[in-house]
Amino acid sequence: MMLALLGLAIAVLLVLRVPVAFAFLGPSLAYMAVNGRSPGSALREVANAADSFPLLAVPLFIFVGALANHAGIADRLFRFAMAALAGVRGNLGYVAVGVSVGFSWMSGSAVADAAATGKVSITAMLRNGYSRRFATGVVASSSLIAPVMPPSIPAVIYAGLAAVSTGALFAASVVPALLMALGLCIVVFFLVRRQPNLTRGRLDRRELLDSLKQVVFPLFAPVVILGGILGGIFTPTEAAAVGVVYMLLLGLGQRSLSWAGLLAAVKETALTTASIMLIVASASLLGYILARERLPQMLTEALFSFTDSPTVFLIVCVLLCLVLGTVIDATAILVLVVPILMPIALQFGVDPIALGVTLIISLMIGLLTPPVGTVLFVIAAVSKTRIGEVFRGCLPFLIPSVVIVILTIAFPDAVLAIPRALGL
C-alpha cells in the first residue's frame, strides 16, 4: 500500500512537471516522516549518496567537455570532417556523425554534444539544401554516441552504483558506440542516395592538411584520458583531472579559450553538476525506501516465477528503461533501478558490465523521446524547430540504437571481449 501511494505521488508530481529531483525527494521525505524516521536519517542517506570518490569524476568530465566546447574544438572537428569528406554525396550527414564521434571522446554527455555541434552542423545543412527534418534528426541522434563512448558520464554513475570497474565499463562501451556511429552512417546513406544535389565542395589537400593540424592536439586528449585508464596509469577520477589540465593547457596555449570562455565553462560545469548530484541524492533516498519495502525481493520472486532466462531478464530491463526514459531523466533512472536490478541480475547470471552497457544505450534512447527527451529540446532550441518535427526526423536514426541494444542482449560475450582482453 505504501509503495503504491509513493508511486502515485511521484507520478502526479512528474505529470505536473515538477523537476525530477523534487518529485522524488518530496514523497520520500513524507514517507520517512510517516514511518517515524527522523529528518536526520533522511539527510544522512542523501549525503552518503553524494559522498563518493568515483562520482568525483562526473564534474571533472563535464568540465573537460565544457572546456572543449568553449575552446571551439567542435568547430575545428567540423572543418576537418568537411575537408575529408568533400565531394561525397550527403557529406554533411556523415560529417555530423563524425563530429559527434570526435567530440564524444571529450564530452561524455549527449546534451553537451548536441549543444556544441548542433548549431554549426544544422545551419550548414540547411544552407546546402538538406531538409530540416533530416538535419535535426541526424544531429540529435548522433549526440547519443557521447554518453555511450568513453569517457561516458552515465558509465561513471553506473560503475559507482554497481561497484564495478569504470575502466572495464569504458572498454566494453567502445565497440557499441562505434557500431552506433556506423549504423547512423548507413541510415544517412539510404536517405541521401537518391539526392545527387546534396554534395558540397571538392577535395582540397591544402585545406585537409591545415584542418588536420588544428585537430591533432585536441584528439590527443582521449588518448591521454582513455589510455591512462585502460593502461592502469590513472583511476577514472585521476584521468578526468588530467584531462581538465590538458584541455586548459591546450585552450590557453593555442589562445582558443578566452578568460570569458573559461568562466562560462566553470559556470556550466557547476550548474550541470549540481543538477546531476541533486538527482543522484534524491533518487538514492527513494532507492533506500524501495529496498526497505523489499521491492527487489518481490521483483526477483516475480521474475523467477515467470522465467529463468537471462535473455528474457535483459529484455524486461530494456523495456523498463525505454518506458521510464520517456518521462524521467536518465541519471535518475540509473540511480533508481541499478540497486534494484543488480542483485536480480547476479541471480540470473548476467554480467554487471554487460548489463551496464545495455542499460545505458537503452536509457539514451529516452533522450530522443517526448515528453521529456532532453536532446529534442536542445536541438529544437538551437535550430528553431518544433519538437514534433525534430522527433520525426529522429525516428529513422533510432533504428541503429535499437539494433545495438538487441545485439548486446544476444551477444554479451562480444561486449565483454575488450575488457577481458585487457584484463579488466
GUZA-849039 format. One line per field, with one value per residue (C-alpha): residue number from 1; residue in one letter; x, y, z. Coordinates in steps of 0.02 Angstrom, whole numbers, plus 50000, padded with zeros to 5 digits. Example, Ala and Ser with C-alpha at 12.3 -4.5 7.8 and 13.67 -1.06 7.14 Angstrom:
BEGIN
k: [1;2] $
r: [A;S] $
xx: [50615;50684] $
yy: [49775;49947] $
zz: [50390;50357] $
***
This chain:
BEGIN
k: [1;2;3;4;5;6;7;8;9;10;11;12;13;14;15;16;17;18;19;20;21;22;23;24;25;26;27;28;29;30;31;32;33;34;35;36;37;38;39;40;41;42;43;44;45;46;47;48;49;50;51;52;53;54;55;56;57;58;59;60;61;62;63;64;65;66;67;68;69;70;71;72;73;74;75;76;77;78;79;80;81;82;83;84;85;86;87;88;89;90;91;92;93;94;95;96;97;98;99;100;101;102;103;104;105;106;107;108;109;110;111;112;113;114;115;116;117;118;119;120;121;122;123;124;125;126;127;128;129;130;131;132;133;134;135;136;137;138;139;140;141;142;143;144;145;146;147;148;149;150;151;152;153;154;155;156;157;158;159;160;161;162;163;164;165;166;167;168;169;170;171;172;173;174;175;176;177;178;179;180;181;182;183;184;185;186;187;188;189;190;191;192;193;194;195;196;197;198;199;200;201;202;203;204;205;206;207;208;209;210;211;212;213;214;215;216;217;218;219;220;221;222;223;224;225;226;227;228;229;230;231;232;233;234;235;236;237;238;239;240;241;242;243;244;245;246;247;248;249;250;251;252;253;254;255;256;257;258;259;260;261;262;263;264;265;266;267;268;269;270;271;272;273;274;275;276;277;278;279;280;281;282;283;284;285;286;287;288;289;290;291;292;293;294;295;296;297;298;299;300;301;302;303;304;305;306;307;308;309;310;311;312;313;314;315;316;317;318;319;320;321;322;323;324;325;326;327;328;329;330;331;332;333;334;335;336;337;338;339;340;341;342;343;344;345;346;347;348;349;350;351;352;353;354;355;356;357;358;359;360;361;362;363;364;365;366;367;368;369;370;371;372;373;374;375;376;377;378;379;380;381;382;383;384;385;386;387;388;389;390;391;392;393;394;395;396;397;398;399;400;401;402;403;404;405;406;407;408;409;410;411;412;413;414;415;416;417;418;419;420;421;422;423;424] $
r: [M;M;L;A;L;L;G;L;A;I;A;V;L;L;V;L;R;V;P;V;A;F;A;F;L;G;P;S;L;A;Y;M;A;V;N;G;R;S;P;G;S;A;L;R;E;V;A;N;A;A;D;S;F;P;L;L;A;V;P;L;F;I;F;V;G;A;L;A;N;H;A;G;I;A;D;R;L;F;R;F;A;M;A;A;L;A;G;V;R;G;N;L;G;Y;V;A;V;G;V;S;V;G;F;S;W;M;S;G;S;A;V;A;D;A;A;A;T;G;K;V;S;I;T;A;M;L;R;N;G;Y;S;R;R;F;A;T;G;V;V;A;S;S;S;L;I;A;P;V;M;P;P;S;I;P;A;V;I;Y;A;G;L;A;A;V;S;T;G;A;L;F;A;A;S;V;V;P;A;L;L;M;A;L;G;L;C;I;V;V;F;F;L;V;R;R;Q;P;N;L;T;R;G;R;L;D;R;R;E;L;L;D;S;L;K;Q;V;V;F;P;L;F;A;P;V;V;I;L;G;G;I;L;G;G;I;F;T;P;T;E;A;A;A;V;G;V;V;Y;M;L;L;L;G;L;G;Q;R;S;L;S;W;A;G;L;L;A;A;V;K;E;T;A;L;T;T;A;S;I;M;L;I;V;A;S;A;S;L;L;G;Y;I;L;A;R;E;R;L;P;Q;M;L;T;E;A;L;F;S;F;T;D;S;P;T;V;F;L;I;V;C;V;L;L;C;L;V;L;G;T;V;I;D;A;T;A;I;L;V;L;V;V;P;I;L;M;P;I;A;L;Q;F;G;V;D;P;I;A;L;G;V;T;L;I;I;S;L;M;I;G;L;L;T;P;P;V;G;T;V;L;F;V;I;A;A;V;S;K;T;R;I;G;E;V;F;R;G;C;L;P;F;L;I;P;S;V;V;I;V;I;L;T;I;A;F;P;D;A;V;L;A;I;P;R;A;L;G;L] $
xx: [50000;50138;50232;50075;50045;50228;50224;50061;50129;50286;50184;50069;50218;50300;50139;50135;50310;50394;50583;50629;50739;50600;50468;50572;50625;50457;50363;50518;50531;50345;50368;50510;50405;50251;50358;50435;50608;50697;50744;50924;50918;50846;50981;51113;51054;51055;51230;51301;51241;51339;51492;51577;51753;51707;51570;51703;51745;51574;51605;51782;51724;51587;51722;51826;51677;51636;51815;51818;51657;51714;51884;51797;51851;51683;51706;51880;51816;51679;51805;51917;51771;51709;51881;51899;51726;51716;51628;51542;51354;51265;51433;51360;51260;51419;51509;51378;51407;51596;51600;51493;51612;51762;51679;51611;51788;51792;51614;51529;51360;51228;51163;51338;51369;51203;51231;51411;51386;51204;51208;51354;51303;51117;51149;51270;51147;51000;51107;51156;50984;50958;50785;50758;50692;50848;50968;50893;50867;51045;51124;51009;51034;51223;51233;51182;51357;51433;51354;51399;51576;51701;51726;51539;51459;51317;51450;51539;51374;51329;51502;51488;51315;51355;51529;51609;51767;51740;51885;51804;51638;51728;51817;51655;51568;51690;51628;51440;51474;51569;51432;51304;51406;51418;51230;51193;51305;51210;51045;51119;51174;50998;50917;51032;51070;50940;50983;51133;51116;51173;51357;51468;51644;51792;51939;52067;52228;52291;52129;52131;52310;52279;52120;52207;52340;52202;52128;52284;52311;52126;52108;52257;52151;52055;52222;52281;52116;52068;52246;52282;52127;52140;52328;52307;52404;52258;52096;51948;51941;52127;52112;51970;52080;52223;52100;52049;52230;52266;52116;52161;52340;52280;52148;52255;52414;52329;52232;52070;51999;51968;51952;51768;51752;51842;51722;51574;51641;51658;51480;51411;51502;51439;51258;51261;51350;51227;51081;51155;51205;51035;50954;51078;51045;50855;50846;50960;50840;50697;50802;50833;50645;50611;50743;50664;50496;50580;50540;50697;50648;50470;50531;50653;50517;50401;50532;50588;50407;50395;50563;50738;50815;50948;50896;50715;50775;50879;50731;50624;50761;50769;50580;50579;50714;50627;50463;50542;50655;50506;50460;50613;50792;50917;51026;50878;50830;51006;51016;50843;50849;51030;51024;50862;50913;51093;51055;50924;51048;51176;51048;51011;51197;51204;51373;51362;51469;51358;51204;51278;51310;51135;51051;51149;51109;50925;50914;50996;50852;50742;50837;50753;50577;50447;50386;50550;50678;50812;50908;50748;50729;50912;50907;50738;50810;50972;50884;50722;50621;50464;50490;50374;50474;50638;50565;50501;50673;50750;50638;50741;50901;50838;50847;51037;51021;50881;50983;51136;51030;50968;51146;51209;51071;51103;51293;51350;51518;51557;51527;51648;51783;51889;51881;51932;52073;52138;52120;51994] $
yy: [50000;50120;50083;50116;50283;50331;50288;50383;50538;50536;50507;50655;50770;50716;50748;50921;50949;50959;50934;50750;50777;50861;50740;50602;50697;50764;50597;50511;50635;50615;50426;50444;50557;50444;50294;50382;50408;50566;50701;50667;50490;50551;50683;50552;50443;50594;50647;50472;50458;50611;50570;50457;50465;50382;50514;50649;50604;50668;50857;50837;50752;50882;51016;50933;50938;51118;51173;51082;51169;51344;51315;51291;51110;51060;51191;51125;50947;51006;51093;50939;50821;50936;50938;50749;50712;50849;50788;50641;50637;50684;50728;50843;50698;50595;50749;50768;50588;50604;50765;50685;50536;50652;50765;50616;50571;50731;50768;50609;50696;50694;50866;50941;50860;50920;51097;51105;51029;51065;51246;51235;51067;51105;51280;51211;51075;51194;51314;51174;51105;50971;50957;51024;50856;50764;50894;50897;50709;50660;50786;50740;50554;50570;50654;50487;50422;50536;50454;50281;50315;50335;50444;50421;50512;50383;50247;50333;50343;50162;50100;50190;50120;49942;49939;49883;49942;50104;50059;49892;49979;50107;49969;49873;50029;50069;49941;49976;50163;50138;50022;50158;50279;50153;50121;50307;50321;50178;50268;50429;50331;50265;50434;50532;50404;50474;50657;50700;50885;50851;50866;51010;51054;50957;50880;51016;50938;51101;51130;50949;50964;51132;51072;50912;51015;51102;50940;50837;50902;50905;50724;50677;50714;50547;50458;50533;50501;50329;50269;50314;50224;50067;50059;50062;50226;50329;50295;50369;50515;50549;50533;50660;50781;50755;50785;50952;51007;50952;51047;51203;51200;51166;51303;51436;51385;51395;51550;51468;51480;51656;51700;51734;51560;51484;51568;51512;51332;51340;51405;51274;51136;51196;51205;51035;50951;51023;50959;50784;50768;50828;50694;50563;50610;50614;50453;50368;50410;50339;50184;50162;50166;50040;49924;49946;49896;49740;49786;49699;49536;49548;49581;49437;49317;49381;49365;49191;49135;49199;49145;49087;49152;49290;49348;49374;49466;49585;49614;49659;49780;49862;49883;49957;50082;50129;50163;50258;50353;50439;50527;50527;50588;50451;50490;50471;50305;50237;50285;50214;50048;49991;49948;49855;49764;49720;49583;49511;49514;49419;49284;49268;49255;49418;49504;49678;49757;49687;49744;49919;49938;49877;49992;50146;50126;50092;50246;50357;50320;50409;50570;50573;50525;50652;50718;50729;50699;50825;50818;50855;51019;51066;51034;51121;51274;51286;51255;51349;51194;51122;50975;50863;50898;50854;50693;50640;50673;50562;50410;50327;50363;50272;50107;50084;50112;49984;49860;49885;49853;49690;49639;49674;49561;49424;49427;49484;49397;49511;49662;49590;49543;49702;49712;49530;49553;49699;49602;49725] $
zz: [50000;50048;49886;49784;49870;49849;49664;49639;49723;49615;49457;49497;49527;49365;49268;49347;49276;49446;49424;49442;49595;49693;49628;49709;49863;49922;49932;50001;50145;50177;50184;50309;50419;50415;50462;50611;50533;50586;50458;50508;50443;50277;50261;50302;50157;50041;50095;50083;49903;49851;49957;49830;49760;49593;49568;49581;49401;49346;49368;49301;49141;49124;49141;49004;48887;48931;48902;48734;48685;48732;48652;48484;48462;48388;48253;48215;48204;48085;47973;47966;47931;47792;47712;47724;47651;47521;47364;47448;47420;47580;47657;47789;47861;47881;47948;48085;48139;48129;48230;48364;48373;48391;48519;48617;48667;48768;48823;48886;48878;48741;48791;48784;48614;48544;48606;48544;48371;48336;48282;48160;48084;48064;47996;47866;47812;47796;47695;47574;47533;47666;47740;47915;47970;47909;47981;48155;48158;48115;48234;48379;48353;48334;48504;48584;48544;48678;48832;48766;48706;48848;48946;48974;49120;49135;49139;49284;49380;49342;49392;49559;49592;49538;49616;49453;49364;49270;49156;49112;49075;48967;48871;48845;48777;48637;48509;48537;48518;48356;48292;48331;48226;48085;48093;48083;47930;47848;47880;47807;47652;47620;47650;47532;47396;47277;47306;47196;47239;47418;47377;47432;47376;47309;47398;47438;47501;47574;47670;47730;47795;47877;47964;48018;48107;48203;48274;48310;48486;48535;48477;48583;48738;48730;48707;48872;48963;48898;48877;49057;49121;49015;49041;49229;49247;49314;49403;49307;49430;49410;49220;49221;49320;49197;49055;49131;49147;48968;48898;48998;48934;48757;48757;48839;48745;48575;48629;48579;48755;48820;49003;48973;48896;49045;49167;49061;49065;49254;49272;49152;49247;49415;49357;49270;49415;49541;49438;49422;49604;49665;49559;49622;49804;49791;49689;49815;49957;49854;49818;50005;50034;49896;49970;50143;50069;49994;49815;49745;49830;49766;49589;49599;49652;49516;49380;49431;49433;49255;49180;49221;49059;49070;48897;48950;49105;48998;48881;49032;49090;48919;48909;49084;49036;48873;48964;49109;48989;48909;49072;49187;49167;49127;49279;49396;49317;49337;49521;49550;49456;49468;49655;49621;49463;49511;49638;49520;49376;49479;49519;49333;49297;49198;49196;49278;49139;49001;49098;49114;48928;48886;49013;48960;48775;48815;48925;48794;48675;48802;48767;48596;48650;48709;48825;48923;48785;48835;48672;48575;48669;48644;48457;48441;48528;48428;48261;48298;48251;48328;48446;48342;48184;48270;48339;48168;48098;48232;48200;48061;48157;48311;48218;48246;48434;48445;48343;48455;48610;48533;48491;48668;48735;48608;48615;48789;48767;48620;48733;48861;48736;48753;48944;48956;48830;48933;49095;49168] $
***
